[in-house]
Amino acid sequence: MQTDGGKMSRAEAGRKGGRTTKQRYGHEHFGRIGKIGGKKGGETTKKRYGSEFYQQIGRKGGSR
């Protein structure tokens, strides 16, 4: 589905790319990259900001 002028929205482009990746590599691929990405990102953030950072952002999220 395209918006006016034949251009694709970011959301549409993302869905299209996700579907193409799923067809190419299978749904297990997303599980594998999700585990890797979450692990690396969390460890990097913890090294950079310390465990107190997670406490602070947790409080901010809970206060909404």
trRosetta pair geometry for C-beta under 8 A, 3 or more apart (Angstrom, degrees):
i j d omega theta_ij theta_ji phi_ij phi_ji
1 12 6.3 -128 74 -117 76 128
2 6 5.6 12 144 -148 148 35
2 7 6.6 148 -172 71 104 27
2 8 5.5 -69 -119 -85 89 66
2 12 6.9 137 -99 157 52 168
3 7 5.9 -31 64 75 97 79
3 8 7.3 138 15 -121 87 21
3 9 5.6 82 -21 -44 126 96
3 12 7.7 -159 -20 -7 90 147
4 7 7.5 0 84 35 49 91
8 12 4.5 -128 -171 92 91 123
8 13 5.0 113 124 -60 123 87
8 16 7.3 -30 -168 -3 150 143
9 12 4.6 96 52 8 79 102
9 13 6.9 -143 94 -5 41 87
10 13 5.6 -55 -146 38 32 112
10 14 6.2 35 154 -22 65 106
11 14 5.7 -54 -149 35 30 113
11 15 6.5 29 154 -17 64 104
12 15 5.8 -53 -148 36 32 110
12 16 6.3 32 154 -20 65 107
13 16 5.7 -55 -147 37 30 112
13 17 6.3 29 155 -17 65 108
14 17 5.8 -56 -146 38 29 109
14 18 6.2 29 156 -19 64 108
15 18 5.7 -57 -147 38 29 112
15 19 6.3 29 156 -19 65 106
16 19 5.9 -55 -149 36 28 110
16 20 6.4 28 153 -19 63 108
17 20 5.7 -55 -147 36 31 112
17 21 6.3 30 155 -18 65 107
18 21 5.8 -55 -147 37 30 110
18 22 6.2 32 154 -20 65 107
19 22 5.6 -54 -147 36 31 113
19 23 6.4 30 155 -18 65 105
20 23 5.8 -55 -150 36 30 110
20 24 6.2 25 154 -17 64 112
21 24 5.7 -60 -145 40 30 110
21 25 5.9 -22 174 24 69 111
21 29 6.8 -135 157 97 97 143
21 30 7.8 101 120 -66 120 94
22 25 7.1 -76 -126 57 19 75
22 26 6.9 11 -168 -162 56 8
22 27 5.8 20 -145 -78 99 66
22 29 7.5 -164 -110 48 47 118
22 30 7.3 -11 -94 -32 86 119
25 28 7.8 -118 141 65 85 74
25 29 3.7 47 126 -54 123 155
26 29 5.6 125 70 -14 67 97
27 30 5.9 -42 -169 24 55 110
27 31 7.3 55 141 -15 70 100
28 31 5.5 -55 -160 36 46 115
28 32 6.3 45 148 -20 74 104
29 32 5.8 -57 -151 36 32 110
29 33 6.3 18 159 -8 68 108
30 33 6.1 -58 -140 44 30 101
30 34 5.9 38 157 -27 64 111
31 34 5.7 -56 -145 34 26 115
31 35 6.6 25 159 -18 62 104
32 35 6.1 -58 -154 33 29 107
32 36 6.5 21 154 -12 64 110
33 36 5.6 -55 -144 42 37 111
33 37 5.8 36 158 -20 70 111
34 37 6.0 -56 -139 40 25 108
34 38 6.1 22 163 -15 62 112
35 38 6.2 -59 -144 39 24 107
35 39 6.2 21 161 -17 61 113
36 39 6.1 -64 -150 38 25 109
36 40 6.2 15 162 -11 65 112
37 40 6.2 -60 -141 41 26 104
37 41 5.8 20 164 -15 64 116
38 41 6.0 -59 -138 41 24 108
38 42 6.0 22 164 -18 62 112
39 42 6.1 -60 -146 37 23 107
39 43 6.4 17 160 -13 61 111
40 43 6.1 -62 -148 40 27 107
40 44 6.1 26 157 -19 65 112
41 44 5.8 -58 -146 37 28 111
41 45 6.2 25 158 -17 65 109
42 45 5.9 -56 -145 38 28 109
42 46 6.2 28 157 -19 64 108
43 46 5.7 -55 -146 36 30 111
43 47 6.4 29 156 -18 64 106
44 47 5.9 -56 -150 36 29 109
44 48 6.2 23 155 -16 64 112
45 48 5.7 -60 -144 41 29 109
45 49 5.9 -22 175 24 69 111
45 53 6.9 -136 160 97 95 145
46 49 7.0 -76 -126 56 19 75
46 50 6.9 33 -170 -138 56 10
46 51 6.2 21 -145 -75 97 64
46 53 7.6 -163 -112 47 46 120
46 54 7.5 -8 -97 -32 85 119
49 52 7.6 -121 144 66 84 74
49 53 3.5 42 131 -51 124 155
50 53 5.6 126 69 -12 65 97
51 54 5.8 -44 -168 27 54 112
51 55 7.1 55 140 -18 71 101
52 55 5.3 -53 -157 35 45 117
52 56 6.4 46 148 -21 73 103
53 56 5.8 -56 -152 35 32 111
53 57 6.4 19 158 -8 67 107
54 57 6.1 -57 -141 43 31 102
54 58 6.0 38 156 -26 64 110
55 58 5.6 -57 -148 34 26 116
55 59 6.6 27 155 -19 62 103
56 59 6.0 -55 -153 32 30 108
56 60 6.6 28 152 -17 64 106
57 60 5.4 -50 -146 36 39 115
57 61 6.3 41 154 -20 67 104
58 61 5.8 -55 -148 37 30 110
58 62 6.3 24 155 -15 64 110
59 62 5.8 -61 -147 41 30 109
59 63 6.2 29 157 -25 66 111
60 63 6.0 -60 -148 31 28 110
60 64 7.8 50 152 -44 57 85
61 64 6.4 -31 -171 -11 38 112
